[in-house]
Amino acid sequence: MLVSVVVACYNVEKYVQKCVDSIKKQTYKNLEIILYDDCSKDNTREILNEIKKQDNRIKVFLGKENYGPGGAKQEGLKRCSGEYVCFVDSDDYIGENYIMDMIKTVKEDKDIDIVSTNFTKVDQNGNVSYIRDYKNNETVLWQKISTVSKLFKKSFLDKNKLSLPYGIVLEDVLFSSACLLAKPKIVFCNTAEYYYVFNNSSISHTTLKKFKKNSLDQSQEYLLSLKKLFNEKDEEELLSYFSFKFTCWYLLKSGSNVGKVEMKKEYSKAFSFLEKEFPKFKKNKYISLFHPQKERKIIFFVLYNTKILYKLHLSRFFYQLYGMINLEKLWPNL
């Protein structure tokens, strides 16, 4: 089975060679390596053109427009010809058995749509900070929102018309929601050979801070596209839940210390959209103490209490206060 490995690149001249080297060294050899550059401003493009000469499995594509991290991954995905596809962030790397372990899992059951693994967080010197262990099939895709350390069946993505959002958005939160709406068969593979490198200069630690022009609009357009795709009754309630989850995540991830005025404006825009398009978030069974929970505890705690505060007409004051102080570290990343 051909596996396509998509690496979206943006200003990663210091990291991309190590990333690609780790892919080239995989014990599973039937790969195509898709390197897509999202209009880097450093020497990434020149480096990619040199890397291309190192292995005939490598294909390099140079974008003409900056699409953001999700859009760059989607552009890479469009160019895949593999039966399965996985994403590797360009400042991360993988152990030599990473893909082989996931393929062994797939061979046991060809009906699997998504294989998900643990991952190891390391600093830039390779020192291990922690290993994230997700343990089971039931909760792994709910709790692990990242596109990485997963293997996707390409036909599953195509059949359900699943794509990653373009622009400066929390693409992982949105795409993982889309995948769950499509009701995939998910299997957990107990390996941690994906190495997530904590990088202070990465997009998640720079660009996603503060509210960026059009980012909320782009996210809401993506949610509306999901509304057209998933419009059955049970899907409608789940989508309203994911839309509410994204809204809280966005305001808390990007809104720390933005100031009262900015938060007030963005909060009003975000919740007006929810009221109009996904009103079921106010009485949603997934945000209930009596519903079996699959989310991480901190996520559920925030969603549950935001819902209560919203009903009491107090949530806007909480978010305005949050916007005035720096509590960014309280909100989880990976």
Phi, psi and omega in degrees: 000127178283130177249127175266128177250116184259125177238108176273131188239137172207112178053054183236039182301333182278342192241335195293328180297315178298319179300309182293321178303319181293330178285319179299330184274006182300140176290336172273118193263340186278078185235152159239135186249111183261113177253115182244120179265128185263054178061054177299151181256356177258212183265018183303316183298316179297319180294318179298321179294329175285319179299324181304328182285348187278338187202130183287356176275351184270132174236130183247132177233131183252112182291153178258355181214143179281117184256357185083169186299318179291316180297322179295319176296321180294321177297322175294318180299323179300333186263007181279143174239006181282158175286332177231156181219142172224156180250139173232122178292143192289349174255010176253180175208169185229151175287160190293338180258007186305306183286323179301317180299318180289323178294322176301322178295316180296320182297337178285338181201104184289352179275357180294132179265324182220128170255130180236144184236173167286178171212162180246124177269130181229160172273182186288352175261003179088005179285131184284126175272313176192164172246122179274118184248115184265338167074312189220161185293329188291326187249348192298318183283336175289318187270340183248091188278345185292150176285340184275169187053043174218153172238123182254137170285124185298323181294330176295315178296317182293314182301321183265006177055042182271131179218161178271148183283148176270157176099181181273084183225171174278077190297328181295316180297317182290314184291322178295326176295315179300317180297317180295324178297332181278000176053061181285160167272114186250137175230136179271131177249119188278072174224156181227042184268012168266125183253105180273114184268119177290118187230110183297339181264004181289165182300321183294339181253001180230292186297323184281356173279141182070159180278124181260147180303130176075355184295319178292320178301314181297320179295318181292326175297321178295317178298322177293326177294324176292327179298325178287325182283322187239093187235015173286162187301313181291327178291325182298317180291321179294319179294322177297324176296312181296325178294320177294317178300314180299317182300313178297317181299314182298311182297324182278325181288315186261346190262002180295123175066025178278343183106155184297316184295313181296317180295318180302316181293315183288322177299313181300317180294318183292313184281335173295321176297315179299315180301321183282314190260330185224057186297343182290355179296336184286334179230056188262128183295336181286344178251057183225144177293342183264356180262135178305128186262135177246348181284161168297147187300320181295322179295310180298320180302314181293315182295316182297315182286328174295320178298317179296313180298324180295316179297329180271005181060035182243349187297326181297328179288323176298313183292326176295320176295317178301321181291345183265349182229164183261096178241024185305322185291345178285338182268132187288151171257258178257000000 
